[in-house]
Amino acid sequence: MNSLQHKTALVTGGRQGIGRAIVDRFVAEGARVMTGMADAAFAVANDPEAAKKDALARHPAGRLGKPDDIASLAAWLASNEAGFATGQCYTLDGGMTAASPLNPGLF
């Protein structure tokens, strides 16, 4: 039996770089990996409402991301104002990535 059999992992940034490598490794170890929006991850928690409340309390932006947040970046990238923005990976996580090294107790 694989060490992560019957486990579920939520991996953000799972489409590129180290996030992709983590997804590949977890899947190889038998885990079910979710890379989508957070509501799907809360649904598999023992107490989905408590999990969501806890996540919101620890989130630097005080809320979860919405599809409109992603759409706004996509619209900007497609605009003339983003003409010099090339070859970049944009992290839209409401400050989670920036906060975690500064606040180790966040997780």
C-alpha positions as CSV (number, residue, x, y, z in Angstrom):
1,M,0.0,0.0,0.0
2,N,1.3,3.5,-0.8
3,S,2.0,5.7,2.1
4,L,-0.6,8.4,1.1
5,Q,-3.3,5.9,0.1
6,H,-6.8,7.2,1.2
7,K,-5.4,10.7,1.9
8,T,-6.5,13.9,0.2
9,A,-4.1,16.9,-0.4
10,L,-4.9,20.4,-1.6
11,V,-2.0,21.8,-3.5
12,T,-2.0,25.4,-4.7
13,G,0.3,26.2,-7.6
14,G,0.0,22.6,-8.7
15,R,0.3,23.4,-12.4
16,Q,3.9,24.6,-12.4
17,G,7.3,24.4,-10.8
18,I,7.6,22.9,-7.4
19,G,3.8,22.7,-6.9
20,R,3.6,20.4,-10.0
21,A,6.4,18.3,-8.6
22,I,4.5,18.0,-5.3
23,V,1.3,16.9,-7.1
24,D,3.2,14.3,-9.1
25,R,4.9,12.9,-5.9
26,F,1.6,12.8,-3.9
27,V,-0.2,11.1,-6.7
28,A,2.6,8.5,-7.1
29,E,2.2,7.8,-3.3
30,G,-1.5,7.2,-3.7
31,A,-3.0,10.5,-2.6
32,R,-6.1,12.2,-4.1
33,V,-4.8,15.7,-5.0
34,M,-7.1,18.7,-5.5
35,T,-5.7,21.9,-7.1
36,G,-9.0,23.7,-7.5
37,M,-10.8,26.4,-5.5
38,A,-10.9,25.9,-1.7
39,D,-14.6,25.0,-1.4
40,A,-13.8,21.6,-2.8
41,A,-11.2,21.1,-0.2
42,F,-13.4,22.1,2.7
43,A,-16.0,19.6,1.5
44,V,-13.7,16.7,2.4
45,A,-12.9,17.9,5.9
46,N,-14.5,16.3,8.9
47,D,-16.3,19.6,9.7
48,P,-16.4,21.7,6.5
49,E,-17.8,24.8,8.2
50,A,-15.2,24.7,11.0
51,A,-12.4,24.2,8.4
52,K,-13.6,27.2,6.4
53,K,-13.9,29.4,9.5
54,D,-10.4,28.5,10.5
55,A,-9.0,29.2,7.1
56,L,-10.7,32.6,7.0
57,A,-9.3,33.5,10.4
58,R,-5.8,32.8,9.3
59,H,-6.0,34.3,5.8
60,P,-4.2,37.7,5.4
61,A,-6.9,39.0,3.1
62,G,-9.6,37.9,5.4
63,R,-11.5,36.2,2.6
64,L,-11.0,33.4,0.1
65,G,-10.3,34.0,-3.6
66,K,-13.1,34.3,-6.1
67,P,-13.1,33.5,-9.9
68,D,-13.3,37.3,-10.4
69,D,-9.9,37.8,-8.8
70,I,-8.4,35.6,-11.4
71,A,-10.4,37.2,-14.2
72,S,-9.2,40.6,-13.2
73,L,-5.6,39.6,-13.6
74,A,-6.4,37.9,-16.9
75,A,-8.0,41.1,-18.1
76,W,-5.1,43.2,-17.0
77,L,-2.6,40.8,-18.7
78,A,-4.6,41.1,-21.9
79,S,-4.6,44.9,-21.8
80,N,-2.1,47.3,-23.2
81,E,-1.1,48.3,-19.6
82,A,0.6,44.9,-19.2
83,G,2.6,45.2,-22.3
84,F,5.9,44.9,-20.5
85,A,4.8,42.0,-18.2
86,T,6.3,38.9,-19.8
87,G,7.6,35.6,-18.7
88,Q,6.2,35.8,-15.2
89,C,4.2,33.5,-12.9
90,Y,1.6,35.5,-10.9
91,T,0.5,34.2,-7.5
92,L,-3.0,35.2,-6.6
93,D,-3.5,33.9,-3.1
94,G,-4.5,37.0,-1.0
95,G,-1.1,37.2,0.6
96,M,-0.9,33.6,1.9
97,T,2.5,33.0,0.1
98,A,3.9,36.2,1.3
99,A,2.7,35.8,4.9
100,S,3.8,32.2,5.6
101,P,7.5,32.8,6.0
102,L,6.8,35.9,8.1
103,N,4.2,34.1,10.3
104,P,5.3,30.5,10.8
105,G,2.4,29.8,13.1
106,L,0.0,30.5,10.2
107,F,0.0,26.9,9.3
